[in-house]
């Protein structure tokens, strides 16, 4: 999603192997720090689970290619809680491959939800600053549930007097390439609206796009969405920090 020639996130060489890039130290409110912590847990879950599934698939592919087991041999899989699955050895390989696709889709949903949680947390902290101390959750839901993302941002800005300008946000993302399913986007909130539809179809339409075709979210796209969210949360953090004087400590995202 981000260009090879530009570096909108100001990424730096990793301090260990030195052969890839990581996010630099970045200013964070306590809410953004928690967002980084949640994202790190989610991405760690993706990496370890994907590795386990791939290793499992390779193990069984090797085992099933040798006598006496054949690809149509019945296999009984028992779980420690008593669940039992009986299937063929070939279907085990299929289930593992499908599992990687399911994993990536659900991780995307988790990251998308984490971004919304970050915004909810900032609003919950800020409502008392403008004299609202009751029904904060309902007030936040009223802002977040009934608008597209441009409407959400405008409503948040009006509610908390953040002086948000769409042109400022677009300038923030001017060097960041945004694309999904062959479509490219110039406005980050239009891109986020597209991702909201992806999230909706995963959660409410059994991951189906059309004519039975499943949404495919590869691990690289998950990482790109994390990078997009890192830039977006920095912008939002700046608005709230400037308005309410919230301290933004400079932290290493890897150890948030």
N, C-alpha and C positions, 0 to 999 in steps of 0.2 A: 504494500500500500504506500509506503514512503519511498521516495526516489533514491536511487543509488548515488546521485550527484548532489543531493541536498540533505541537510541534517536538521530538520525542524525540532527534533527532540534533543539536539546537542549531545547525542550519544557518544560514549567514550570507549576506548579499548578496554576489555575486561582485564582486571588486575592479576588473573591467574594464568590462563593459557596464552592470553594475548592474541587469540585468533578469531575473536568475534566482538561484538559491541554490546554494551549495557547502558542502562540509563544512568545519568550522572546524579550527584547529590541534587536534591530539589527541595524548594520551600513547600511546607505542608502545614495546614491546620491539623488539628487532632483528627478531624473527620477524613481528610485526604490520607493521612497516615494509616488510618484503619482501612481505607479502601485499598491501599497498596498491600496491606497485610492480608486482606481477604483474597485479592487477586493472586498474590504469591501462593497462597494455599491452594487455590483453584488450579493454577497453572502447574503446580507441583503434582497435584492429583492427576492431571491430564498426562504429564510426562511419565510418571511411574506406572499408571494404569495402562497406558499405551505400550510401554516397554513390556509389562507383564503379559499383555494379550499377544504381542508379537512373539515373545519367547515361548508362550504356551502353544501358539499356532505352529511354530517351527518344530517344537518338540513332538507334537502329535503328527505333523506331516511326515516327519522322519520315522516315527514309530509305525504309522499306518501303511507305510510303503514297504514294510518288511513282513514276511510270513511269521506267525499264522494269521495276523490281523490283515483284513482287507478293507477297502473303503465302504463296503456294505455290511461290515461286521457290526452287530448290535453293541452299543456301549451304554453302560449304566454309570451315571454320575450322581454321587451322593454328597449332600451338603451336611455340615456338622449339626444343623438344626433339624435334620430329618427329611428335607426336600430331596426328591429323586427325579432325575431326568433320564429317560431311556430313548436313545436315538441311534443313528448309524454313525460310524466313525467319520464318514465323509461330511455328514451334517455338522459334526463338531467343528470341523474346519470352517464351514460356512458361518456358523454361529459366532465364532471368534472374529472372523472378518467383519461381519455385521456389527459386532460389539464395538469395534473401533469407530465405526461411523456413528453409532448411537452415542458413544462417549463424547465425541467431538461436538455433536449437536447439543447434548445436555450441558457440557462445559460452556458452550457459547451462551446458553440460557442463564447459567450461573453468573457469568461475567456481566451480562446485560443487567440482570437483577442487582448485581453489586453496585453498578453505576447508579441505578435508581436509589438504592439504599444510601449511598453517599449523599445524594441530593436531599433525601428525606432527613438525614442526620443534620445537615447544615441548616435546613429550614427549622427543624425542631429546636436547634440551639438558638436560632435567630428570632423566632416568633416572640419570645418574651422581651426581646430588645425593642420591639415595636408595640408592646403593650398587650400582646395576645398570650394568655396563659392557660386558657381552657380549650378543649377540643382541638389540640394541636394536630393530632393525627388526621382528624377529619378535614381540617383546613389544608393540610399538606396533600391529602388525597384529592381534594377539590381542584387543586392546581395541577396535579400530575396525571389524573385519570381521564380528563375530558378534552384534551387538546393534542394536536400534533406537537412536535418538539419545538417548532418556532413559537407556537402559542404558549407552551409551557414556559419557555425562557422569557417571553414578554410578560406573562402573568407573574412569574417569580420576580422579575425586575420591578414591575409596578408595585407589587406587594411590599417588597423590602427596599424600594427606592435605590436600586443598584446602578442606575444609569447605564444599563446594557444597550449596546448598539450592535446590530447584526453585522455591520461593516467591520467592527473591531474583531468579531469572532472570525469572519472570513479572512481577515488579514492574519489572524493567528494561525490559520491553517493554509496559508498561501503556498507553502512548499510541501504540503502533505497530500499525497495522491490517495483518493478515495474511490474504490470500485468494488462492485459485487455483482456476480452473475452476468458479467459482460457489460454492465452499466457503470459509467463514471459520474461522479458528482462534484460540483464546485462548492456547494454550501454544506458545511458539516451537519447542519440540522436536517437537511433533506436526506443526507446519507443516513443519519440516525433514524429517520422515519422509515427508510427502507429496511434497516436492521430490526426495527420494531415489528415490521411485518414478518420478517424471518422468525423472530422470537414467537410471534403470535401463531404462526403455522406449526412450529415445533410443539408448542404447548397445547394448542386448541384444535389443530387439524392433523394430528398424528404425523407431523413432519412431511406431509404431502404438499407439493407445489401444485401440480395439475396432472390429470390423466394417470394417477398412480405413481408419478415420479417423486422420489424422495429428495428433500433438501440435502445437499452435500456440503458439509463444513469441514474443510481440511485443517490439520493442525496449524499450518502456516497462516491461514486466515484468522484463526483464534489469536495467534500472536500479534497479527496486524491490528485486530480489534482492540487488544490490550494497549497497543501503542497509541491508537486513536483516543482511547479513553484516558490515557495518561495525559495527553495534551489537552483534552477537554476539561478534565478535572483541574488542571493547572489554571486554565482560564476562569473557571467558576470560582475556584479558591481565591483568585486574585480579586474578583468582584466582591465577594463576601468579606474577605480580609480587609480591603480598603474601606468598605462601608462601616464595618463594626469594629475595626481595629483588632481583629483576631491575629494572634501571633502565628507566624508561619515559620516554624523551625526548619532549618535545612537538614535533610536526612538522606541517608542512603536507602533507596527503595528496596534493595535486596535484603535489608535487615530491619525493615519497618516494623 
